[in-house]
Amino acid sequence: MRKAHNRRIEALIEVWSKIMSINKSWSREELISLLKDVYLRRRIEPLRGLSRPSDIYEKELASLFFVGKYGLGLSEDYKDVFYDALGFETKVEEAVNKVIEMDNVDEAKKVIKEVAGVDNESSIDGNTLARILRIPFTGVILGFWPEEKFIKIISVINKAFPELENTIRKYVKFYIAFRTAEAIAKGEIRSPKVKEAFKRALSVKLGFPKNVPGDHYVFTIAREVFNVREKILQKVLPKATAQNRRNNKGNRDILNLSANPVD
């Protein structure tokens, strides 16, 4: 799986080399800035879905966390970074490892609320839950955690927070779309039929059989994050590719009209 992310991992190793080369206490904001600079220079897109939120580089710190801890084995030598600047990622990882071993849903709910920074009587919001899910998502996507871990945490959280089912379904859809785009980038999916079977099989595996993302979702990730060539996308995602071409043509027509206004 990591082969699809080689360039990303190389960029993250560069970030860690810069961190290690300067003897100082790094703040979270400094890590975000450093990560962003390296990604932009190397033309690496953060792990994302359809949108590109303003905090996308902060979310990408999860990738920095996994490469540093599991790829480079730096967690013991750089405890100050992992427990301060990357403190959120460290706490969530510890919480996830606890929760997936729990049989008691109420206890699991309590652990998740603690890492979210809310007391047991307060509610956790969808955005915070999505930030928490980003950690197991990234661990699995980069190949450092088995997929079963993500499936388990989704199952537990879905039971613990039924009021946040909409957020959980959205995240599951994001995961399925991302894994499908990744499989296309790796050459494992080469036809629309295999693509559709892959999406549906994964949705069943995750326990959300009707939560299948549309092809436009998959197309956007494949093109923007994995830089899959249009020739391949046209073969596997013909309708989404055609729609994208129509949209681009429409945008160009609007620009042409703006550049040549009719008096």
Order of alpha helices (4+ residues) and beta strands (2+ residues): alpha-alpha-alpha-alpha-alpha-alpha-alpha-alpha-alpha-alpha-alpha-alpha-alpha
